[in-house]
Amino acid sequence: MQMYTVVVLSCTLFLLGEAAWECGSENDGYGGLSKGSSQFFVQVNCPQLLDGINNCCVVHDDCYEKQLGQKSCDETFCKCSKAAVKNHPRCRKLRDVLCKAVQEHGAIAYAASGRK
């Protein structure tokens, strides 16, 4: 099962182009793990939402870089991801996980964005 997961992740990153994926942070305190894992999570569970969720992440990153307030940026991300899954009921859990991730683990990335 582990080998299968590695193969699927590798193929996913190759097909989508890792540079195009903006969700997650290289400054997450885990060596950028959030970036690869978020892409894998969306691709496996709701591939039709890749562009919509990625757009939410671009807006979220911009908000962090402008230092508009972590809570405000995270709330905007959660609203955006809610809109992205609106017509995909089975993907609502994905939205909940991503929203919770930015709210609970975004402090390091937010602080790092302010130092750019």
C-alpha positions as semicolon CSV with decimal commas, in nm:
position;residue;x (nm);y (nm);z (nm)
1;M;0,000;0,000;0,000
2;Q;0,284;0,244;0,078
3;M;0,447;0,184;-0,258
4;Y;0,113;0,244;-0,432
5;T;0,075;0,576;-0,248
6;V;0,425;0,686;-0,349
7;V;0,360;0,595;-0,714
8;V;0,025;0,777;-0,719
9;L;0,175;1,086;-0,555
10;S;0,468;1,089;-0,798
11;C;0,238;1,055;-1,099
12;T;0,008;1,325;-0,965
13;L;0,291;1,572;-0,914
14;F;0,427;1,495;-1,261
15;L;0,091;1,535;-1,436
16;L;-0,012;1,852;-1,256
17;G;0,324;2,020;-1,236
18;E;0,426;2,090;-0,879
19;A;0,516;2,454;-0,952
20;A;0,154;2,531;-1,049
21;W;0,014;2,419;-0,712
22;E;-0,003;2,708;-0,462
23;C;-0,174;2,545;-0,163
24;G;0,035;2,477;0,142
25;S;0,352;2,652;0,245
26;E;0,722;2,594;0,219
27;N;0,736;2,779;0,553
28;D;0,500;2,544;0,737
29;G;0,753;2,429;0,992
30;Y;0,753;2,079;0,837
31;G;0,984;2,132;0,541
32;G;0,703;2,217;0,301
33;L;0,508;1,898;0,368
34;S;0,177;2,086;0,355
35;K;0,229;2,179;-0,011
36;G;0,266;1,825;-0,144
37;S;0,016;1,669;0,089
38;S;-0,258;1,923;0,012
39;Q;-0,218;1,867;-0,362
40;F;-0,227;1,491;-0,316
41;F;-0,533;1,514;-0,089
42;V;-0,732;1,724;-0,339
43;Q;-0,621;1,518;-0,642
44;V;-0,723;1,188;-0,484
45;N;-1,050;1,301;-0,327
46;C;-1,189;1,577;-0,553
47;P;-0,977;1,620;-0,866
48;Q;-1,246;1,833;-1,031
49;L;-1,177;2,101;-0,769
50;L;-0,802;2,140;-0,827
51;D;-0,831;2,473;-1,008
52;G;-1,095;2,617;-0,775
53;I;-0,912;2,523;-0,456
54;N;-0,579;2,636;-0,601
55;N;-0,733;2,975;-0,681
56;C;-0,846;3,005;-0,318
57;C;-0,488;2,935;-0,213
58;V;-0,351;3,204;-0,444
59;V;-0,586;3,460;-0,288
60;H;-0,496;3,334;0,061
61;D;-0,122;3,362;-0,008
62;D;-0,167;3,716;-0,139
63;C;-0,361;3,808;0,174
64;Y;-0,083;3,669;0,394
65;E;0,184;3,857;0,196
66;K;-0,008;4,183;0,238
67;Q;-0,037;4,105;0,613
68;L;-0,413;4,171;0,618
69;G;-0,454;3,968;0,936
70;Q;-0,423;3,592;0,964
71;K;-0,776;3,541;1,094
72;S;-0,925;3,754;0,816
73;C;-0,716;3,578;0,548
74;D;-0,812;3,236;0,682
75;E;-1,183;3,328;0,691
76;T;-1,162;3,447;0,331
77;F;-0,996;3,117;0,234
78;C;-1,270;2,918;0,409
79;K;-1,543;3,114;0,228
80;C;-1,366;3,067;-0,104
81;S;-1,323;2,693;-0,054
82;K;-1,688;2,667;0,055
83;A;-1,791;2,828;-0,275
84;A;-1,555;2,597;-0,468
85;V;-1,724;2,283;-0,330
86;K;-2,079;2,423;-0,349
87;N;-2,188;2,191;-0,631
88;H;-1,985;1,894;-0,505
89;P;-2,144;1,770;-0,180
90;R;-1,906;1,477;-0,140
91;C;-1,613;1,720;-0,130
92;R;-1,738;1,918;0,170
93;K;-1,515;1,720;0,405
94;L;-1,219;1,831;0,194
95;R;-1,319;2,193;0,247
96;D;-1,346;2,137;0,622
97;V;-1,000;1,978;0,639
98;L;-0,832;2,251;0,433
99;C;-1,005;2,528;0,627
100;K;-0,907;2,379;0,960
101;A;-0,549;2,334;0,839
102;V;-0,500;2,703;0,757
103;Q;-0,666;2,812;1,080
104;E;-0,467;2,581;1,304
105;H;-0,131;2,574;1,126
106;G;-0,106;2,903;0,935
107;A;0,074;3,110;1,200
108;I;0,425;3,013;1,087
109;A;0,347;3,082;0,721
110;Y;0,174;3,410;0,809
111;A;0,473;3,532;1,009
112;A;0,715;3,425;0,734
113;S;0,509;3,608;0,469
114;G;0,547;3,931;0,663
115;R;0,926;3,911;0,645
116;K;0,943;3,905;0,265
